[in-house]
Amino acid sequence: MYKATTRHITVSVSPSFLPEQSDPAEGRWVFAYRIEIENGSRETVQLRSRYWHITNGRGQVEEVRGPGVVGEEPILSPGDSFTYTSGCPLGTPSGIMRGSFRMETADGRGFDIEVPAFSLDAPETLRVLN
């Protein structure tokens, strides 16, 4: 599991390979990642948007930005957590994702929290990150 804490908000990531959705003969490897966001701060915050920086095994980069996560903009009171699962297709059997979530306090102040870099690796590949 990968973890990062920003302003007392912890983001944990658990990636996994999805062989049933992958087709290596066609150059397609699909990965899932489970993310948990834990609000250890004293403020209520809302996740407003996401940013992903995805690097495949050839070093090609794709950036993804969008509102919320999985169609939601969760509100997290102090002590609350939110968990979701999403996925990422790659054209190589390994890659790295990192990113950030844009959060907003109840009084409208925005700030970014880090999503730690995490490795996406099919079983036949070596792990890139520890």
Secondary structure, 3 states (H helix, E strand, C coil): CEEEEECCEEEEEEEEECHHHCEHHHCEEEEEEEEEEEECCCCCEEEEEEEEEEEECCCCEEEEEEECECCECCEECCCCEEEEEEEEEECCCEEEEEEEEEEEECCCCEEEEEEEEEEEECCCCCCCCC
